[in-house]
Structures are given as structure tokens and as C-alpha cells.
């Protein structure tokens, strides 16, 4: 009898301890809930207003946060209704099921206070579940073990890969990365659709920082020239262009002068017989003709070389140090073409 009494006393103590612990937890939970109740109520009011005005994304988020701060059955049911009206079917079904589980744990008096919400939730689950899209994410065979996946900024664990998971209809952003490479895929899935996506990494890294301007090579693939060299190339191009312009100018002027001398020759020569004025004009025309021809030649080479150098940065062969000197006198003229050929 003494043993039985001791056992019964021990059982009573355990039960008392459980009650005390449970009461303490309830008191702490109630205190926390009471502290967050004003914020939860404000969120609920704002979320309900946005839901009624059709702003489901922000409204449903506020209602969900309100339930997290103060987990009331009515808030959970309203959150499920918001997701359903906004077409977020997977999110709605989850909240309706959560509400039904919460309803099942209520006392009969609390259940009566829900005024038939459980019937609406049950009907919604039966109606919406077949319409929830199913998305399967699967790695390609070449994906390294370190590869990570996220969908809409939420990490997807490896245990979820290869399984058809319920998602909300609409656009989803899927990011695959392994530290050295990253790829982003956007897909759109409709209500009732089942879809599988094979996850692959890009062939070249895309997460590396963009190179600075000093690290970017020219599009031709040749080593980038330093600024001093580039300046020298431009200077040479301008010199060659100047020589070319001078050559064209001399060629044009002397060409006009040749035409003038020709008229003098025509006046002072009869056939092959010319007076001294005619002979002087013929000699001058011959010299000026040579100058004109050489001038146009120098102009063409100089201008062509300058154009090539400015466009490509390369000096064309046989034009380095090109230069020309022209001099004239009443009795003749001299052309001096200088450079490395």
C-alpha cells in the first residue's frame, strides 16, 4: 500500500508540473500576442483594404504578417481568401488547410463562433487543388555538386529537386549558381499546368565583376596601345594628312599654270618653230606638268596613309617619314620627295 501511495503521489506531482509548465507557456504566449496585437490589427486593416481594392500582392502580404504577429483564426481565413481572389492558388490552398487544422483543434464553442468558415475553406480546397500548377526542377547531368538553386529569391533544397511541387500561377524567376557561374531563367506557368525545367549553368562565368576600362581589350584582339603611343600615331596621321593636302594643292595649282603656259605656246609657236617666249613657255609647262603629277601622287599617298592610320592605328607600309619640299624660280622649279620607302 505504501508503494502504491508513493507512485500515486509521484504521478500527481508530474501532472501538476505539466499543468504549471503549460500555464507558463500560455501566459508567455498571451503576453507576446498582446504586445503585437496593435501592430497586427493595423496590418490587418491595411491588408483588408488593399485586398478589397484589388491590390492582392501587397494586401495578402500584410494579412500574412498580421497573422504571424497575432495568430487568429479569422486572420488566417481572410489571408486564404486574399490569395484565392488574387489567383495565387497554391498559397490559398495552403492557408485554407492551415485554417481547417486550426478549426479542428478548437472547442465546440469556438467552432460555432467561426460561423461556417470551415465549410467555405473545405469547398475552396476541393475546388482549387486540381488547378494548382506543378513545377518540377531538375539538375542537368553536367551540374557540379556545389550548384545552388533559388526560385523567386527563395532557396530550393536538393531534396525538392526532381519532385513536382505546387506553385502559384504566373511568372517565376529561377536562378542557378555555383560560385563561378550564374544563370537566370524566367518561366510562366498557367493554372492546372505541370511543367519540368532542366537546370543548366552557362558555359562561361557571368558572376565575375565587369572589367575596368583599362582591362578591356580592343575589339580587334590586338594588345591595347598606351596613351603615349596613341598620341604619336595621331600626330603622324595629321602630318601625313597635311602632306597629302599640300600635294593635292600643288598639283592643282601647277595644273592650272600648265594650262596658262599652253596658251602662250600656242601663240608663239608655228608647228615646231617657236620664238624665245614660246620656248620658255614650253619649258615651264613641261616642268610644271611634272610638279603637278608628282604633287597629286604625294597627295594621294599622304591622305590615304593618314586615313588608314586614324582608323586602324597602324602605319601603312612605305609611308613612314613621308615628306615633300617644293621650290620654284622664274627659270624653273624643283620638287623634293623625302621619306623612308
VENJO-V144380 format. One record per pair of residues at least 24 apart in sequence whose C-alpha atoms are under 10 Angstrom apart, sorted by the first residue. I is the first residue (numbers start at 1). J is the second residue. If there is no record, write none. Layout:
i: {I;I}
j: {J;J}
This chain:
i: {29;30;32;32;33;33;33;33;33;34;34;35;35;36;36;36;36;37;37;37;37;37;38;38;38;39;39;39;39;40;40;40;40;40;40;40;40;40;40;41;41;41;41;41;42;43;43;44;44;44;47;47;47;48;48;48;48;50;51;51;51;51;51;51;51;52;52;54;54;54;55;55;56;56;56;56;56;56;56;57;57;57;57;59;59;60;60;60;60;64;72;72;73;73;73;73;73;73;73;73;73;74;74;74;75;76;76;77;77;77;77;77;78;80;80;81;81;81;83;84;84;87;87;87;87;87;87;88;88;88;88;88;88;89;89;89;89;89;89;89;89;89;89;89;89;89;89;90;90;90;90;90;90;90;90;90;90;90;90;90;91;91;91;91;92;92;92;92;92;92;92;93;93;93;93;93;93;93;93;93;93;94;94;94;95;95;96;96;96;96;96;96;97;97;97;97;100;128;128;129;129;130;130;130;131;131;131;131;131;131;131;132;132;132;132;132;132;132;132;132;132;133;133;133;133;133;133;133;133;133;133;133;133;133;133;134;134;134;134;134;134;134;134;134;134;134;134;134;134;134;135;135;135;135;135;135;135;135;135;135;135;135;135;135;136;136;136;136;136;136;136;136;136;136;136;136;136;137;137;137;137;137;137;137;137;137;137;137;138;138;138;138;138;138;138;138;139;139;139;139;139;139;140;140;140;140;140;141;141;141;142;142;142;143;143;143;143;143;143;144;144;144;144;145;146;146;146;147;147;147;147;147;147;147;147;147;147;148;148;148;148;148;148;149;149;149;149;149;149;149;149;149;150;150;150;150;150;151;151;151;151;151;152;161;162;162;162;163;164;164;164;165;165;166;167;167;169;174;175;175;175;176;176;176;177;177;177;177;177;178;178;179;179;179;179;180;180;180;180;180;181;181;181;181;182;182;182;183;220;225;229;230;230;232;233;233;233;233;233;233;233;234;234;234;234;235;235;236;236;236;236;236;236;236;236;237;237;237;237;237;237;237;237;237;237;237;237;237;238;238;238;238;238;238;238;239;239;239;239;239;239;240;240;240;240;240;240;240;240;240;240;240;240;240;240;240;241;241;241;241;241;241;241;241;241;242;242;242;242;242;243;243;243;243;243;243;243;243;243;243;243;243;244;244;244;244;244;244;244;244;244;244;244;244;244;244;244;245;245;245;245;245;245;245;246;246;246;246;246;246;246;246;246;247;247;247;247;247;247;247;247;247;247;247;247;247;247;247;247;247;248;248;248;248;248;248;248;248;248;248;248;249;249;249;249;250;250;250;250;250;250;250;250;250;250;251;251;251;251;251;251;251;251;251;251;251;251;252;252;252;252;252;253;253;253;253;254;254;254;254;254;254;254;254;254;255;255;255;255;255;255;255;255;255;256;256;256;257;257;257;257;257;258;258;258;258;258;258;258;258;258;258;259;259;259;260;261;261;261;262;280;280;283;283;284;284;284;284;285;286;287;287;287;287;287;288;288;288;288;290;290;290;291;291;291;291;291;292;294;294;294;294;295;295;295;295;298;298;298;298;299;317}
j: {70;70;69;70;68;69;70;71;72;69;70;69;70;66;68;69;70;66;67;69;70;71;66;69;70;65;66;69;70;64;65;66;67;68;69;70;71;72;75;66;67;69;70;75;66;67;69;75;78;79;78;79;82;75;78;79;82;82;78;79;81;82;83;85;86;82;85;82;85;86;82;86;82;83;84;85;86;87;88;82;83;86;88;83;86;84;85;86;88;95;99;102;98;99;100;102;103;106;110;114;117;99;114;117;99;100;102;114;117;118;120;121;117;121;124;120;121;124;168;124;128;128;132;168;169;170;191;132;167;168;169;170;191;124;125;128;129;130;131;132;133;166;167;168;169;191;192;125;128;129;131;132;133;134;165;166;167;168;169;191;132;166;167;168;121;124;125;128;129;132;168;121;122;124;125;126;127;128;129;132;166;125;129;166;121;125;120;121;122;123;124;125;121;122;124;125;125;191;192;166;192;191;192;193;166;168;169;190;191;192;193;165;166;167;168;169;190;191;192;193;194;164;165;166;167;168;169;170;189;190;191;192;193;194;195;163;164;165;166;167;168;169;189;190;191;192;193;194;195;196;161;162;163;164;165;166;167;168;189;193;194;195;196;197;160;161;162;163;164;165;166;167;194;195;196;197;198;161;162;163;164;165;174;195;196;197;198;199;162;163;164;196;197;198;199;200;176;197;198;199;200;201;197;198;199;200;201;198;199;200;199;200;201;176;177;178;199;200;201;177;178;200;201;178;177;178;179;176;177;178;179;180;181;182;199;200;201;175;176;177;178;179;182;174;175;176;177;178;182;183;184;199;174;175;176;177;184;175;176;184;185;186;186;199;196;197;198;196;194;195;196;194;195;194;191;194;193;199;199;200;201;200;201;202;201;202;205;206;207;205;207;205;206;207;208;204;205;206;207;208;205;206;207;208;206;207;208;207;312;313;313;310;313;313;306;309;310;312;313;314;315;306;309;310;313;306;310;305;306;309;310;315;320;321;322;302;303;304;305;306;307;308;309;310;311;313;314;315;302;303;305;306;307;309;310;302;303;306;321;322;323;298;299;301;302;303;304;305;306;307;309;319;320;321;322;323;299;300;301;302;303;304;305;306;307;299;302;303;306;323;295;298;299;300;301;302;303;306;322;323;324;325;295;296;297;298;299;300;301;302;303;304;305;306;322;323;324;295;296;298;299;300;302;303;295;296;298;299;302;303;324;325;326;291;292;293;294;295;296;297;298;299;300;301;302;303;323;324;325;326;292;293;294;295;296;297;298;299;300;302;303;292;295;296;299;288;291;292;293;294;295;296;298;299;326;288;289;290;291;292;293;294;295;296;297;298;299;291;292;293;295;296;288;291;292;295;285;287;288;289;290;291;292;293;295;285;288;289;290;291;292;293;295;296;288;289;292;284;285;288;289;292;282;284;285;286;287;288;289;290;291;292;285;288;289;285;285;286;288;286;331;332;331;332;330;331;332;333;332;332;331;332;333;334;335;328;332;333;334;333;334;335;326;333;334;335;336;335;324;335;336;337;324;326;335;337;322;323;324;337;324;341}
